[in-house]
Amino acid sequence: MLLRVGSRGSRLALTQAERAADALRRPGLEIALVPITTAGDRDRTRPFGEIGSRGVFVKELEEQLLAGRIDVAVHSAKDMTSTDVDGLAVGAYPVREDPRDALCGATEIRAGMRIGTASARRRAQLLALEPSLSIEPLRGNIDTRLRKRRERGLDAVVLAACGLDRLGLQAEIGLRLDPDVMLPEAGQGALALQVRAGEEELVAAVDDPDARRRVEAERRCVATVGGGCLAPVAAYHDGLVLTGLVAAEDGTWLERRTSDDPLSLGRELVALAERQGASA
């Protein structure tokens, strides 16, 4: 049997796909990796919101999956839209890795620093933490962003710790930011193995129930808020409780709440944002 596993073509994405393929391998199963270029890969300069909504790194993989050209799509769970596409399902969330954000280039956040990130979520939380920071837009894959930090003389960049770990770049990390300091993106640290609805058994053997419970709760919360790439919204389940966050992109206000119910938490975040005059 041949299983065609689709992935973005970046070094990190292919590394993640290879890890998923290794986990899926069994006697009698042949696996072929199929690199696919996404809108987010083709345009590495414009802000995400000018390219499309959240999901700019997954849409083309989902189209190939629906067309029957691949059998499994491997995504970073944080890149997925917060609701499932008709006809597709996440068949497995393997064991989740470090969900935290990582500060690269410095070991602490200090007043007046120049920090690079393209994430509205990170920008909002950094400015709420230290309003004197200068947050500069920074796009590209991990290697590109690390190189641009040095070329532009930035004090630091913020990246997902799991991506650096997967590429063996742990030495670049000066500080792993605790969720109490910076709440992660919904699904950060987890991979999502997406299949056509009804074919979940193709990948079910590598599904981790704890990762599924936590990531699905985070995705439901964000879906309720209606968060996208431009919305400073975050949700993280630590295994005990779900925490959600909504904020102004300039960090002038930030609301963080906890709950056991993703839907009620999402609705509460919407009400908090509207109270601040924001359109959630």
N, C-alpha and C positions, 0 to 999 in steps of 0.2 A: 504494500500500500504506500502511495506517495502522499505526503502532507506538505502542501505549499504554504510556507509561513512568510507573510508580508511584513515589511518593516520600512521605516524611513531609511535613507541611505547614509546618515551621519555615522561617525565612528561610535558614538554612544548608543544610537538606536540599533546598529548592527550587533554591538556587544550584548545589548539586552536581548535581542532576538536569538543570538547564539546561546545565551543562558537558558532562555525558554525552550529552545530546541533540545538542548542537552537534557533538560528535565523531562521532556516529552518522549525522548527516544526509548524504544522498546524493540524486541526482536520482531522482524518482519515489517517494520515501519521505516520508510526512507523519508528524509526531510530535506526539502529544498528551500533555501532562503531567497526571497524575491524582494529586492530593494525597490522602493517606490518614492518618487519625489512629490512632496506636498507643496501647497501654496506658501506655507511658512518657510519652506526651504528655498523656494525660488526667489522670494523677496526677503532679503536679509537686512534691509535698511529702514523701510517704513515701520511705524508703530503697528502693533498687532491689530488695533482697532480700524486702521485704514485698509488692512488686507481682508479682514472678515472677523466674525465673532469668534468666541472661544471654540476651538476645534480646527484651527487652521493647520494643525499638524496631523489631523486624523481623517479629514474628509475623503481624500483620495484613496486611502487604504480601505475605508468603508465602502466606497464605490466599487473597488476591485473585488471586495469580499461579496458584495451583493451580485456582482456580475459573474461570479463563479471562477474568477481568475486566480484567486488564492483561497485557502481554506481556513487560515487563522491570521488575524492581524495582531501584532504585538505593539501595544501603546504604553507610554508612560501614562498611568491613570490620571495624573493631573492635567494632561493635555486634552482629555476627552470632554465632550459636552456633558452637562450635568444630567441629561435625560438620554435614554437609549434610543437609537434609531430603529424605526419599524423594520422588522425582518432580521435584526441582529441582536445578539445578546453577549454579555461578558460571561464566557464559559468558565473562566478561572482567574482568580487573583492569587498568584504565588505568594509565599511568605514575604511580608512587607519588610523593607530595609529602612534605613535611617530617614525619617520624614522631615528632618530639620533643614533649615536654610543654613548656609555656611558663608562666613565672611572671609574673603580671600585677599591677602595683601596687608592685613592688619590683625592684631590680636584683641582689639577692643574698638568700640565706637566712641569717637572723641568729637567734641564740638568743632564745627568748621570743616570737617572732612569732605572730600569729593568722592562720592560713591556711585558706581555705575550699576544700573539695572533697568530693564525694560518693563518690569512688572509693576502695575499700579498698586497691587497688594503690598509689595515690598516697600515701594515709595511711601505709601501712606503710613505704614507702621514705623519706618525709619524716621520720618519727619515728626510723627507723634512722639517718638522717643527722644529726638534731638532736633528741634526746629532749625538750628543753625547749619545743618548739613546741606550740601549742594548735591542733589541727586541728578545724575546725568544719564540720558538714554543710552542703552548699550544692547545691541542685538548680535546674534551670531551663535555658533555652537560653543561648547565649553572652551576648546582650545583657542578659538577666535577671541572670546571675551577675556580670557586670561592674557592673551597677547595685547589686546587693545588697552587693557589696564596699564600695562607697562608703557606702551607707545604714547598714551595720552596723559601719563603721569597721574592717574587716579590713585587715591589713597587705598581704595578697596573696591571690589565688586562682590555682589551677593549672588550665589548660585545654590542649586539644590545639592545638599551634601551627598545624597545617594548617587548622583551622576558622577561626582568626583571619585567616590569610593569605587564605583564600577569600572572606572577607567584607570584605577591605580594612582590617582592624583591626590591622595590624602594629604601629602606634604604641602599642598597649596592652601590648605585650610588653616586659617589663623584662629578661628573661633566658630564653634557650632552653636547657633543661636537657639536657645531653649524655647519651646512653644510659649512659655510664659512671657518671653520677650518679643518673639515674632511668630505669630500663628501661621502654620504652613498652609499651602494650597490644598484644597480637597484632593485626596488621593496621592499626595506627594510621598515618594518612597515606595510606591506600589506599582507593579506592572499589571496591565489588564490584557488578557488574552481573549480577543473578540472573535466570535464565530457566527455563522448563520443560525437563526433561531431554530431549535430542534436538533442541532448538531453539537450541543454542549458536551456530549460524551467524548468528543475528540480531545478535549483538554481537561476534563473533569478530574483526572487523577492528580493534577498539580494544584488544584484549588485549595487554598488555606481558609478554613471557616472564619478564623479570627480576622484575617485581613479583609475578607468579604464583608463581615458585619460592620467593621469600622469604616471602610471606604464607602460602602453603600449608604451608611448614615450620613457621612460627609457630603456625598453627592446629592442626597435628597434635600439636605439643608440648603445647599447652594442653589439647587433647582427651585426651591420655594422662594428664595430671595430674587432669583432671576439674574444671578451674577454672571458676568462675562469677563473677557480680557480687560476691559476698561473699568470694570466695577471693582473697587477695593473691598472684596468680600473674601472671607476665609472660613474654613471649618476644619476642625481636627478632633478626632476621637482617640483618646489615650488608652482605651481599653476599659475605662471605668465611666467616663462622662464625655459628652460631646460639647465642644466649645465652638461658638460661632462669633464672627466679627464682621462689622461693617464700618466703613470710615470714609472721610473725605480724602480725596487723593492728595491734598496738600497737608494732611495730617492735623488740620485744625480741630477736628473732632473725631473720636473713635469710640465705638461702643462694642463691648465684649460681654457675652452672656453664655451660660451653660444650661444644659437640659438633657433629659433622657430621650426626648422626642424630637426628631429632626424637623418635622413639619411645624410644630409649635415654636421651635427655636427660630426657624426661618421666618415665620410670620412675625415673631417678636422683633427680629432684626429689621424687617421691612418697616414696622411701626416706628422703630427708633430712628431709622434713616429719614422717614417722612417727617418726624418731629424736628429733625435738623434741617428740614427744607430740601432734602435730597429726593430725587426721583429714583426709587428702587425698581 
